[in-house]
Amino acid sequence: MAATLAFDDATGLQRLEVLLHAGRRYRVVAPRAEQKTQLLRRLRTAAPVAVVAPRGGLIGNLKVWENLLLPVQYHPRHVVPAPASLEARAESFFAALGLARERFFDLCALLPERLTEFERRLVAFVRGLLAEPEIMVYDGLFDGLARPEVQKAVRFDALFRRHFPFRTAVYVDGHDLTVPGLEPHPLIHL
């Protein structure tokens, strides 16, 4: 599967087409907010997509567990797994990222406002894994995180690759950045 995304520049005179191949990782630098918004909109319509947004993109009046289940319950591609199966999968994803079993259950009972920035992104990532997307988008994944949290967030894509090796990952940033531990990606400047 390959997704082609087309963009007009600010003047409308030039068109940029980006081809995202299945199984690859990409970094996209979109320095203007409208570019980033357009990119995310186009990605969402290209294929089943999960987005790990800077604030998590969680619904504030739903507990973490309900936020995790919501996309899976409305997933158009497959039958909804039993709650016990989803719980076991979610717990294993969190455990693979270093979250203890007790903390998993505590976290699931909280509202998103009680979570740290990193925890919101962690929950959004696991929610995305549960939905089995064709494209995983990391929107400003490292923005505002402390170095230890950045090193934990770097592990997200390794887990995504372990479960979905032939699917696409896209890191979207507003600026060039270097993150220790991340292998180089094809870089696209919008």
C-alpha positions as CSV (number, residue, x, y, z in Angstrom):
1,M,0.0,0.0,0.0
2,A,1.2,3.5,-0.8
3,A,-0.5,6.7,0.0
4,T,0.0,9.8,-2.3
5,L,-0.5,13.1,-0.6
6,A,-0.6,16.3,-2.7
7,F,0.0,19.8,-1.4
8,D,-0.1,23.3,-2.9
9,D,2.5,25.8,-1.8
10,A,1.4,29.1,-0.3
11,T,1.3,30.8,-3.7
12,G,-0.7,27.9,-5.3
13,L,1.9,27.8,-8.1
14,Q,3.7,24.7,-7.1
15,R,2.4,21.3,-6.1
16,L,4.3,18.8,-3.9
17,E,3.4,15.2,-4.0
18,V,4.5,12.8,-1.3
19,L,4.4,9.1,-1.8
20,L,4.4,7.1,1.5
21,H,5.3,3.5,1.0
22,A,4.1,0.7,3.2
23,G,6.6,-0.4,5.8
24,R,8.7,2.8,5.8
25,R,9.3,5.6,8.3
26,Y,9.2,9.2,7.3
27,R,9.9,12.5,8.9
28,V,8.0,15.5,7.6
29,V,8.9,19.1,8.6
30,A,6.0,21.4,8.3
31,P,7.2,24.8,9.7
32,R,3.8,26.6,9.2
33,A,0.7,25.5,11.2
34,E,-1.5,25.5,8.1
35,Q,0.9,23.1,6.4
36,K,0.8,20.7,9.4
37,T,-3.0,20.9,9.5
38,Q,-3.3,20.2,5.8
39,L,-0.9,17.3,6.1
40,L,-2.7,15.7,9.0
41,R,-6.1,16.1,7.2
42,R,-4.7,14.4,4.1
43,L,-3.1,11.6,6.1
44,R,-6.4,10.9,7.8
45,T,-8.2,10.5,4.5
46,A,-5.4,8.4,2.8
47,A,-5.8,5.2,4.9
48,P,-6.8,4.0,8.4
49,V,-4.6,6.3,10.5
50,A,-3.8,6.7,14.2
51,V,-2.4,10.0,15.4
52,V,-0.3,10.5,18.5
53,A,-1.0,14.2,19.0
54,P,1.0,16.4,21.4
55,R,-1.8,16.6,23.9
56,G,-2.9,13.0,23.2
57,G,-6.1,13.8,21.4
58,L,-8.1,12.1,24.2
59,I,-11.7,12.9,25.0
60,G,-11.6,14.8,28.3
61,N,-14.7,13.5,30.0
62,L,-13.9,9.8,29.3
63,K,-11.6,7.8,31.5
64,V,-8.4,6.5,29.9
65,W,-9.9,3.0,29.5
66,E,-12.9,4.4,27.6
67,N,-10.5,6.5,25.4
68,L,-8.6,3.3,24.6
69,L,-11.7,1.4,23.6
70,L,-13.5,4.1,21.6
71,P,-11.6,3.8,18.2
72,V,-11.7,0.0,18.4
73,Q,-15.5,-0.1,19.0
74,Y,-16.1,2.0,15.9
75,H,-13.4,0.4,13.7
76,P,-14.8,-0.3,10.2
77,R,-12.4,-3.1,9.3
78,H,-13.0,-5.8,11.9
79,V,-15.2,-7.3,14.6
80,V,-14.7,-5.7,18.0
81,P,-12.6,-8.1,20.2
82,A,-13.9,-9.1,23.6
83,P,-13.1,-6.5,26.4
84,A,-10.8,-9.1,28.2
85,S,-8.8,-9.6,25.0
86,L,-8.5,-5.8,24.5
87,E,-7.4,-5.4,28.1
88,A,-4.8,-8.1,27.8
89,R,-3.5,-6.5,24.5
90,A,-3.5,-3.0,26.1
91,E,-1.7,-4.2,29.2
92,S,0.9,-6.0,27.1
93,F,1.6,-2.8,25.0
94,F,1.9,-0.7,28.2
95,A,4.2,-3.3,29.8
96,A,6.4,-3.4,26.7
97,L,6.9,0.3,27.2
98,G,7.8,-0.1,30.8
99,L,4.5,0.6,32.6
100,A,4.0,-1.7,35.6
101,R,0.7,-3.7,35.8
102,E,-0.5,-1.8,38.8
103,R,0.2,1.5,37.1
104,F,-1.7,0.3,34.1
105,F,-4.9,-0.2,36.1
106,D,-4.5,3.1,38.0
107,L,-3.9,4.9,34.7
108,C,-7.0,3.4,33.1
109,A,-9.2,4.8,35.9
110,L,-8.0,8.4,35.4
111,L,-9.4,11.2,33.3
112,P,-7.0,12.6,30.7
113,E,-6.6,15.9,32.6
114,R,-4.8,14.0,35.4
115,L,-2.1,12.7,33.0
116,T,1.3,14.1,32.3
117,E,2.1,15.2,28.7
118,F,4.1,12.0,28.2
119,E,1.3,9.8,29.6
120,R,-1.3,11.4,27.2
121,R,1.0,10.5,24.3
122,L,1.5,7.1,25.6
123,V,-2.2,6.4,25.9
124,A,-2.8,7.9,22.4
125,F,-0.1,5.6,21.1
126,V,-1.6,2.4,22.7
127,R,-5.0,3.5,21.5
128,G,-3.6,3.7,18.0
129,L,-2.0,0.2,18.3
130,L,-5.3,-1.3,19.4
131,A,-7.0,0.2,16.2
132,E,-4.3,-1.5,14.0
133,P,-3.8,1.5,11.6
134,E,-2.1,1.4,8.2
135,I,-0.3,4.6,9.1
136,M,0.9,5.7,12.5
137,V,1.4,9.5,12.8
138,Y,3.6,10.9,15.5
139,D,2.6,14.6,15.6
140,G,5.3,16.6,17.5
141,L,6.0,13.4,19.5
142,F,9.1,14.8,21.3
143,D,7.9,18.4,21.8
144,G,8.2,19.6,25.4
145,L,9.3,16.2,26.8
146,A,12.3,15.8,29.2
147,R,15.2,13.7,27.9
148,P,14.1,10.5,29.9
149,E,10.6,10.8,28.4
150,V,12.0,11.3,24.9
151,Q,14.0,8.1,25.3
152,K,10.8,6.3,26.3
153,A,8.9,7.9,23.3
154,V,11.6,6.7,20.9
155,R,10.5,3.1,21.8
156,F,6.9,3.7,20.5
157,D,7.9,3.1,16.9
158,A,9.9,-0.1,17.7
159,L,6.7,-1.5,19.3
160,F,4.6,-0.4,16.3
161,R,7.2,-2.1,14.0
162,R,7.1,-5.3,16.1
163,H,3.4,-5.7,15.7
164,F,2.9,-4.1,12.2
165,P,6.2,-4.4,10.3
166,F,4.8,-3.6,6.9
167,R,2.9,-0.5,7.9
168,T,3.9,3.2,7.6
169,A,5.1,5.6,10.3
170,V,5.2,9.3,9.8
171,Y,6.9,11.7,12.3
172,V,5.5,15.3,11.8
173,D,7.4,18.2,13.3
174,G,7.4,22.0,12.9
175,H,11.2,22.1,12.9
176,D,14.3,20.0,12.2
177,L,15.4,18.1,15.3
178,T,17.8,15.5,16.3
179,V,16.7,12.8,18.7
180,P,19.3,10.4,20.0
181,G,18.3,6.8,19.3
182,L,16.1,7.5,16.3
183,E,17.5,6.1,13.1
184,P,17.5,8.5,10.1
185,H,14.2,8.8,8.2
186,P,13.5,10.0,4.7
187,L,13.1,13.7,5.3
188,I,10.4,15.7,3.6
189,H,10.2,19.5,3.9
190,L,6.9,21.1,3.2
